[in-house]
Amino acid sequence: MNTGIHSELDESPDSLPTEGRVLLRAAYVYDAVQPFVTLGQEARMNCWLADQLPLTDGMRALDVGCGTGLLTVAIAERHLQCQVEGIDASKPMIRVARKKRTRSNCIFRQALAEELPYPDQHFDIVTSALFFHHVNRGLKRRCLLEIHRVLKPGGRLVIADMDRPYTLLGTLLSYGAWILFRQPEIKENMDGVLRVEVSGAGFGTIQDLGRFSGYIRVFAAERLQ
Ligand SMILES: C[S@@+](CC[C@H](N)C(=O)[O-])C[C@H]1O[C@@H](n2cnc3c(N)ncnc32)[C@H](O)[C@@H]1O
């Protein structure tokens, strides 16, 4: 199933052209660093999130900005009768994901979130973890419109990302990351911009599902008919 896609990757650039903050060399240390970044919550959050998804046999799920595939594979391993795909703009990320995490019901492709290489209404669920604080407001909007396009009517978008922090440590970490990385996209998320854009892209009421590490919130919304 992966054959054609693997050869595509050999010829592609390290990063597809995007305004998003694409992680390249970080791919090789990402799995080691991520437990620290999430204060030890990364595995728990991904497994918990995968368990929340209302996937039944034969359904299709897409994980946007999948990185090394930590969430993607958690979904695939919990929903063995579903087909799960992960996309990321970074070739190194996709290489690591394919090396460590491809399963028979799970594939990874290098692709842009703002130009998803799928037909309309193709997926039942779209997930995204810690991706939207890597894209500016205009790009958030474009990505959400693309996600809306590839979701079936009634399909569900589930996002885990930086949001309004809810502990003192979470607040310090969020402001610290915003200043240290000079990343206005982080402040946008802290100010609730992502939620505004989700609603603006044609999704229904936002439902809060959970929160992790003092600064990450998980929320979901359905594509309206
Ligand atoms: C912090 S990582 C999150 C990875 C993974 N979802 C996780 O939870 O561990 C954010 C990812 O978004 C990717 N990215 C940034 N801009 C992108 C875009 N326009 N399209 C697809 N991926 C993008 C980066 O390359 C990076 O791998």
The ligand as a MOL file (V3000), in Angstrom:
LIG
                    3D

  0  0  0     0  0            999 V3000
M  V30 BEGIN CTAB
M  V30 COUNTS 27 29 0 0 0
M  V30 BEGIN ATOM
M  V30 1 C 4.8040 20.1490 17.4360 0
M  V30 2 S 4.6950 19.1250 16.0310 0 CHG=1
M  V30 3 C 3.3360 18.0730 16.5010 0
M  V30 4 C 3.5430 16.6550 16.0350 0
M  V30 5 C 2.5130 15.6260 16.5270 0
M  V30 6 N 1.1800 15.9600 16.1230 0
M  V30 7 C 2.5810 15.4120 18.0120 0
M  V30 8 O 1.5750 15.6320 18.6860 0
M  V30 9 O 3.6180 15.0020 18.5020 0 CHG=-1
M  V30 10 C 3.9660 20.1620 14.7780 0
M  V30 11 C 4.1310 19.5950 13.3730 0
M  V30 12 O 3.4520 20.4110 12.4080 0
M  V30 13 C 4.1860 20.3210 11.1920 0
M  V30 14 N 3.7430 21.3850 10.2770 0
M  V30 15 C 3.9890 22.7180 10.3530 0
M  V30 16 N 3.3640 23.3640 9.3410 0
M  V30 17 C 2.7050 22.4180 8.6130 0
M  V30 18 C 1.8390 22.4660 7.4720 0
M  V30 19 N 1.5460 23.6160 6.8580 0
M  V30 20 N 1.3080 21.3090 7.0240 0
M  V30 21 C 1.5920 20.1340 7.6360 0
M  V30 22 N 2.4070 20.0230 8.7190 0
M  V30 23 C 2.9480 21.1540 9.2150 0
M  V30 24 C 5.6280 20.3850 11.6500 0
M  V30 25 O 6.5290 19.9080 10.6880 0
M  V30 26 C 5.5840 19.5270 12.9180 0
M  V30 27 O 5.9240 18.1890 12.6440 0
M  V30 END ATOM
M  V30 BEGIN BOND
M  V30 1 1 1 2
M  V30 2 1 2 3
M  V30 3 1 2 10
M  V30 4 1 3 4
M  V30 5 1 4 5
M  V30 6 1 5 6
M  V30 7 1 5 7
M  V30 8 2 7 8
M  V30 9 1 7 9
M  V30 10 1 10 11
M  V30 11 1 11 12
M  V30 12 1 11 26
M  V30 13 1 12 13
M  V30 14 1 13 14
M  V30 15 1 13 24
M  V30 16 1 14 15
M  V30 17 1 14 23
M  V30 18 2 15 16
M  V30 19 1 16 17
M  V30 20 1 17 18
M  V30 21 2 17 23
M  V30 22 1 18 19
M  V30 23 2 18 20
M  V30 24 1 20 21
M  V30 25 2 21 22
M  V30 26 1 22 23
M  V30 27 1 24 25
M  V30 28 1 24 26
M  V30 29 1 26 27
M  V30 END BOND
M  V30 END CTAB
M  END
